[in-house]
């Protein structure tokens, strides 16, 4: 799955690495993120504050997210 670079720019790399997540898609005022710990309410609140968008979550493995972070945050 290819992620649009403008979507990746919505979340800083340090935040993505800290919470092990990556933004995947944006539709209207909804931001879809993949994260390894979907129960981390603090991370979700931070992402909503940073992006100004409502967050929807998909679960992914930490290894897949870390690979995506390396690929998209060059």
N, C-alpha and C positions, 0 to 999 in steps of 0.2 A: 504494500500500500504506500503510495507516494503522498507526502504531506506538503501542502503549499507553504512556501517559505514565509509568506506574510502571516500565516497562522502561527508558525513557530516563533516569530518575533514578538508575539503577544505576551510570551512568558520568558523572562530572562533565564539564561543557562544555569546560573547558580540556584535559582528556585527550582527549576526542573530537576537538577541533580539532587538537591537537598531532599525533595519529597518523592523522588523516583517517579516522575510523571512526564508526559509529553502531550502538548496540544495536538489534536488530530484533525479537527474540523470545526468550522464556525458557520452556523446557519442563523441568520438574523441576530438576535441578542443571546443566542445559546452557543457556548463553547464546549466542545466535546474533548475530554482528555482521557488518555489511557494512563492508569496508575497501578502500582503494585499493591497499595494498601488503600482500598476504597473507603475504609472506615476512619481515615485520618481527617476529621472534621476541620482541624486547624489548617491543613493544606488546602482544603476546598474553599474555606473562607478567604485565605490569602489569595488564591487564584481569582476569586470573584472580585476582591478589592483591586488587585493589580490590573486585571483585564477590563473591569467594569461590565462583565457579562455574567449570565447565569451559567453554572457549570453542570454538565452531564458527564457521568463517569462510565468508562469501560474498564474492566479489569484486564491486566496483562502481567506477564512475568517480569521480574526485575531485570533479567538478562536481556529480554527483548527491548525493554524501555531504554536500558543503558546503551544498547547498540544504536537505537534510534537517536538518542541524545548525541552520540559521537558522530552520527551521519549528518544530522541536520544543524547542529550547532558547531560549525567549523570556524 
